[in-house]
Amino acid sequence: MHEGESVRQWLPEASWLVEILDAKTREKLCFLDKVEPQATIAEIKNLFTKSHPQWYPARQSLRLDPKGKSLKDEDVLQKLPVGTTATLYFRDLGAQISWVTVFLTEYAGPLFIYLLFYFRVPFIYGHKYDFTSSRHTVVHLACICHSFHYIKRLLETLFVHRFSHGTMPLRNIFKNCTYYWGFAAWMAYYINHPLYTPPTYGAQQVKLALAIFVICQLGNFSIHMALRDLRPAGSKTRKIPYPTKNPFTWLFLLVSCPNYTYEVGSWIGFAIMTQCLPVALFSLVGFTQMTIWAKGKHRSYLKEFRDYPPLRMPIIPFLL
């Protein structure tokens, strides 16, 4: 061996060692020997699970520093800044649940709950209103729009979306369902109430709102399809999204997350249609959360792609 020659150059590839410590206590949890240098973090997680079955791969977060970022499953051991004896730190992410299950639960709930109020099942508005029907056309139109929105979301979850992460913490489903189900019940109670009054400007207001809602729903679906086509099935490849021949995707010229722009627009249309305060509050809360997500994705695009279009904003053209 020449002076200064790296140990990595002469040590047999099969002799790489991986030590896994608890990120909080620094306790040694596992020592893996004869790990292939080409092994991915996903493969190391599988090896770790063999000695600790209670921590299946989706629960594991492995990192190079106890307080650092989690390594990606596709990261390759020999490409990480480690020696032939690598030390990784483990954190338990808690019980996990698939994104598909979460989305189906989140979206099926509001669909079902809203219909309970629409059909005025017993014990909601009083006995004399059980299974009665509203005399206002806008109430029936609102039910169609609300149901369409969540049926669309359910179908997109099953057939359109491709998730970069397979699971999320189980605890999140309770928080998410409280938000979606709670707001659905709140807005449905008032829109379908026997004393509900139609919008101030009548049919003109409803028609304008319906147009906004329909256009934004088509736009949202178009963006989801465009994003789906960017990522091959089973892949985690990330590319810069660009407009296609579909006019609804041209919003990509101005914002990084037009799917959120269209989503907010849909709920604004629904709020105008129903002239209902809970819907307006739901739109505001949703806009706030989606702005946070959009800013995060926008920063990620800028960091990952040097040639990212400079004109784009996260969610609102020229503003935000």
Phi, psi and omega in degrees: 000129179283155180299133178084355180292136183293140176300328183297334185284329184252342181288135179305140185303323186287355186261013177294143184240143179232121178253128181245121181246153174290128185295335182270312186262346185068013178291138179286122182260328186199147175229112182258125178250163179056045177272131180296136178300332180277002182296140177270166177299325178299319180291323178294322177299320179295320177295320179295323180297330180298326179267341179225077185300336181291341179251082178292160188310321183293339180275348189269138168237114178252138183215163181277337180231142183306327181250012182277184179280152178293140175285149178281150181301328183275355177299138182260135186306311185290347178265358177272155179283066180227161175272192181286348168244100186266139176249121178243149181248135187253137169231139179275120180278356181086175180303139184245157177219147185291148178300322181299314179298318179299311182297317180298321179291316179301317189271330178290326181301303180301324179300312182290315183297316181300319181293331176299317179286323180298318180275359177051058178296158184305156175075011178257304184248002183110153189300322185290346180257003182303124176058025173274168183239143179292149179268358182264127181300323183298329179295317179290322178295320179298320178296319179297315181295314180298315180295317179302316182301313184281330173295319176301315180297319179296315180294322177295322178299320183281324192236349185244306188295141172239118189268133178285334176242135184283332186223169173217161180302137182302325183299333182294333183295328180289319178294314182295317181292325176300318180294305184291313183291320181296313180293323179298317179293320183295310181291323181295325180300315183280320182295323183262007181294141179303336181261010180298138178249140182295167180303153185303316185263019170059220188298325180298316179296318181295317181295318178298315181296320180296320178298317178299314182298311183295314180300316181291325176294318177296320179296316179300315179295320180298320179292318179299320178293320179296318179293324179297319182291343179284335186241112177301151180303133178080005183252155174248019181299137177244132178228162175285123177284134179235159177298149175249193178290342178288118183304330181294337180275355181294345177296342175299341178293336188243335181224156180279331184232068181295339176299322177288322178301313180293324180297314178298318179301321178300315183286330173296317176300318180294323179294319178294320181298314186268340184049052186239125183301314179302326178292319179297319179293321177299319179296319181293314179296317179297318178299318179299313181293316181292331175294319177298313178297317182296319179297321178296316179293323179297315177299321180296318177298314181297323181288323186275327185240114180292332182264023181295135183307121186287341184284340186289142171250166182298309188221328180243122182307130174070353186241307191217000000 
